[in-house]
Structure formats: C-alpha cells, structure tokens
Amino acid sequence: MPSVSLDPSWAMVLLHAFDHGWQFGRDLIFTYGPLGFIMVPQYHPGLYWIALGYWLVFHAVLAVAYCVLFRGAQAWKLALLVAVSLIATYSWARDSAMFAACFIVFLLARKNDRLSTGAAAALTILVAAAALMKTTSLLLALPAVVLVDLNRTLTLKKPPVFTVIFITAFLAAYGAAGQSYGALGTYLFTAFEISRGYGEAMHVYGPMKDLALFAVVGAGVFTLVTAQEFKRARLEGLLMIAMTAGFLFVIAKSGYVRHDIGHVMIPWTALALAALAYLPELQLRRPARALFTGAILISAAACCVTYVGGAREAGRAESAGHILLADMARQLHDDTKTAGAVLFGGQVAAFEAAYQNQMASLRAQSPVPDLHGTLDIFGVNQSIALASAADYRPRPIFQGYSVYTADLIERNRAFLTGPRAPGTILFEIDTVDGRYPSLDEGALWPDLLRLYDVTRFENGYAVLKRRTAPRDVALTDLHQGSIGFGQEMDVSAWAGGLVWVELDIRPTLPGRLRSFLFKPPMLMMTVTTDAGNTQAFRIVPGMTGSGFLLSPLIESTDQFALLPERDESIAHFSVAAVGRPAGAFESQIGVRLKRLTVTGENEQPSELDMAVLSQLRTLRALAASAGAIPGQKKAQILPDGKALAHAPSILSLPVPEGAREFSFSYGILDGAWADGREGDGACFKVSAGEAVLHDACLDPKRTVEDRTLKSASVAVPAGASRISFETRARENTDWDWTYWSEVQFK
C-alpha cells in the first residue's frame, strides 16, 4: 500500500503517470519507463491486475522454459531447479528474473526445435515489455536478442526473427502504454541520459568481501561456461561466451554500483537463475560439474544471507531459518490470495477499501496546504501530493537527487520557466547519501527565487507561490581560478552575502573507462564556516558544473524559506576524492565564484503568511542562541515548526522595542515516552533576569495531559531586555526531547 517515503513516492508517481497517460521523456524522466509500474510492488485500483497478470504469465513462461531446458535431466538437477527457483522467486529482486530471462532466451533459441523456439519467442515478448519497465532491462535485452539472431543466422542459417519479435513487441507495448511514437526518440535519449549519470551520482560503497566473493563465483561460472563452449562450433561458442560476459557485466553493475542490501540481491539471484538454466548444457568432467553446481548453491545461499541481513537491519531478531521459511510461506500465501482475489473476485473490494483508507491516512498525516492551481514538490515525498486532491504537475525529473547531469538540469529548468510550470511548489531540503544540502537541483534556486515567493512555512515545507512578475535575480562574477584535490580555498573575503560556485571537475580517459566498467571514486567537499564548524558532504561532478549555492550553508528548509537573509557563511572549502582515485580526474578543478543577488519586493503576503514567517525568524533566532550550558546540544528547527532543544538547555531572545507581552508553547516529543521508552519528563522555565515568568514540569510517560502542546502568555517585565527559555532534566536526561514553538512578542 502507498506510504510517505522515498521509494513508495516514486512508485506512486509511476502508477499515476500510467493512469493519466503521461509521456515519458517529456512529462516524466526516470530510471523506470512507461511500464515501470509493473515492477513496483504497490497496489493501485485498476492497475494492479495488469502487474499481476504480467507476472503470472512471465513466471509461467519461465517455468516452461526451465522445463524445456531440463528435459531428461537427472532427479538431483530437478530438485536443485525447484529449490533455487523458490529462493529466487521470493527474493523480491524482480530485476534478476528479467536479466536471467535474456540469458535463457539464447539457450532456448540455439536448440532449434519447435518447443524451444516457441518458448524463446514467448519469453522474448515478455522481455521486450520488461525493457519498457526499467532502462537496465533494455540495456541487456536488446544486445541479447541481437546475439541470439547472430547465432541463428550465422550458425543455424535461420532468419533473424527474434530481433523482429523483440522490436515489434517493444513498439506494441510502448503504444499500449499510451505513449506517442513521435516521442519515442526523446524517451530513449532521456532514458539513456539518466542511466548514464546513475553510476557517478548514486554509487555507494559496501563491504569489499561481498564484491570479492561475487567476483570469484562469477569468474568461476564464466570460466566453466567458456570451457564448455569451446567444445561447440567455434562461432556459436564465442557468441555464447559474449552473451555470458555481457550478462555478468550488467548484473554486477546493477548490484555493486549502489552497493547496499537491496541491490546486492540482484546479481546473486540473477546468477543463480542463469547458471541453473545452463546446468543441463554442462558436459564437462565431474570436478567441473561439481564446481558449477557449487557456484549455483553459493549464489542461492548468498541470496538467503543477504535477505536475512536486510531483515536484521530492519530490527528483526528471529533465527535466520525462521525468517527465510516464514517469509517465503507468507509471500506464497499473500501472492496466492491476491491472485485469487483479483482473478476470481472475492477480496477485491477489501483491497480497494484498504487502499482508500491508506490514502486517507496519508492525507491526515501530511496534509497539503489549501491551494488553487497546479502543484509540484521539491523533495522526495511526492506521495503526499498524490494522496491529496491537488492538481499534481511535477517537473520531468521529479525527485531532486536524480537530476544529476547538465542535460537533466536544463530539462527541469525549461519546465520551471515555461508555461506548464506549477502555480505552487512545496519545497523541502531532503537529499540522499550525505550530499551538500544545496546541491540537489541547486542550479534551479536562482529560478525559484526569481519566479516564486516563499509565502509560508507549513508541515515542514516552504510554500512557494508563482509571482505575477519575475523578481530581479543576478549572478555576477567574483573570482575564477582553479584548485587541486585536497587544496583548501579561502572564500571568506566574500562572506556576508550569497556566494554561488561552479566546479568544473573533469574525468580523465582512464577515469571514464573506470566509470563505465564499474564506478568512479566518490567526491567529498569539506567546508568550514566562519564560526569554525567543519563538515564534509558528498558532491556529484555532473551537478557541480551547473552551479549551486555555496554560502551560506543552507541545511534545512526553514533556512531556505528566509533567503536571502544571512546565515552561517562558508570561509573555506576543499574537494577530495575517496576510494582509490588515482588518475580518475584531471588534477585541477575549475572554480567560478559568483555573487547571487536578489532584488525587488515580494508581492504582499497575507497577514497569516507574514505571521508564519515572522514566527519562523523568531524560532531560528531562538535556536541559534544555544550554548549557554557547557556541552549543550545544538538546537534545531524541526519540520513541523518546533525548536528542539534537548534538556538541559538555555535559549534566549532579545525583547523587541515596545513589546508588552509574549506568548509561547512548549512540550516533549511523542517519541520520548512512546514505544516503551522510559523518559521521566522535563521542566520548562521562562525568565527575564532573576524574575521567573513561567515554570512547569511535564511527565508525558505517566500523565496523559502532559502529552499535548502547552501554551502560555505572560507580560514582559518593565526594563527587561532579554527573555531566557530554559529546560531542565529531572532525575536523568534520557529521552528529554524538549521543544519550544509559537514564540511571539506583542
């Protein structure tokens, strides 16, 4: 069912795009294609039956393909087939089955009998549809069918029917997905563009022992396949070897570029399925057959270990065997129940009711502000817009972390500055992989400042409204030069305003080859503020060349909401490469610094908007005052407009001239007492000098009334120049998640 987070959000967008006939390459650009919704395990009324139907047919045809390949096989091979197929089927790595299917088509087609050719043709049609689900499927599928037909044409003297079948099925599925054939070229170009930049922008490092084990097992499988194929006709054997090499290359990239538990499932499952399909072909001596069988078993075991590792990360404490067997049984039960419900009725109404209830829950948890016209969301939680009644109109690359090449940036800019731009934007700084906070779509920030006004700050989002006339925004040159990797650059001379930077980081030819074969080194930018704080963030070369706001350091949405007001400026920065970077980049990094200036008055906001922004400024000033107690934790503004200051803490604010009273709210976050946590509460004191204006203690664990927001209003004592907001721990400081909010002087 839908939910609010990164992956469920893009899944909902794919479902929405198909349901509303959006054109991929124009309206939407993503690593998934027009049929991508079939790949995502998320229910949607009216569309789920399409996904279910596809997977039922796919697995049925794949089962037939294995039966054809295993005709006359020994009993132990059939048992191995059943065991590995069950593990692979319930590994949730659907990419794996697609990749393995491309490999299996080659094995079937070269048998050249009617049954094998028919199974290969059916599987080719399904693979062609899969090529419209995810770009990586297309990258393997098309070369695979070309190799199939080369083998048929050159060694079997048969016509190249599989390429024709693939292209015909691909075009038919493309049209059936509601896509315009006139836009096919644009779709393919943008699909390859976003795939091209993926490795540089999205790669992460994982345990080297995992990669080393896969390299050993994969090399072993390749060696044994090569040895077997040299026993065949030379050309046919070479084509099979090429097919195996391409298959191993694609699955390794799919799993180990972004080296996390979810992606590592892909190569191991795909290897298990493909090697299993090749097993009946193996006619080598017993030791080689044993090694090949061992590789299949290791691959299946690695799937299990990885799956259990993911469950452990999620906090599950059951034994490994219980996790595997229980999850497999539950998945089999759920799939059977769902298939029966969709195919034969029964539970369909219950599924749709559960879907509508979940959407209502999303609307309640993350309400979209009342607005008129079209809406886009800068962030990763598009699901809140889709759950609402808003007219959702996103820019083509709708999640900011995916806008990682200059071409993709310009496509989003063309949308934002064109006639189809949204009237309202909900803006949130929410990036991935520890990137510099203003990097994701940072090249569009000048356009946002020029074309939109920040009117309020609500539910963690800055609400941006389209202006009737653009504001004047300019980028003027400050400095142009270069620095070496690891060399620090002093930018303190330009502190006090908005400093824009464009970094020209160029890979060398060996670096490009390294990126193609595996992944490039990761780049980190270390910044030091004028307050002496040093932090390191990841940067992406394909994004830095288009520019982003270097200074001040904008780490949260509330800071963006109040631009161009001054924040903590950057005094120095440097760029370094990690992960054995030798020779991957040119030694010098081009640096262009510019002053970003914003002029022109805002269109007059409403009294409500003015109050919200004023309150936000007050909270930021309150949070910035932390530090009166030695070792006090840094206060922060939460997305829902609270200044979190873990007790013990002392914050303070100057009294505005003419203020006679002020109001404020305070409380303890729910997480401090819920879910079995034993927080013993905290005390809140507001004072002016020696005069205590308000003093109260809350114990939400034991007192239900203390779980709600508390508010108070007090008079400002005569002559008071500063108000202190203090939180005190009781017996211990555990879970003392205290906060202040709604501070307002009158």
Order of alpha helices (4+ residues) and beta strands (2+ residues): alpha-alpha-alpha-alpha-alpha-alpha-alpha-alpha-alpha-alpha-alpha-alpha-alpha-alpha-alpha-beta-alpha-beta-alpha-beta-alpha-beta-beta-beta-beta-beta-alpha-beta-beta-alpha-beta-alpha-beta-beta-alpha-beta-beta-beta-beta-beta-beta-beta-beta-beta
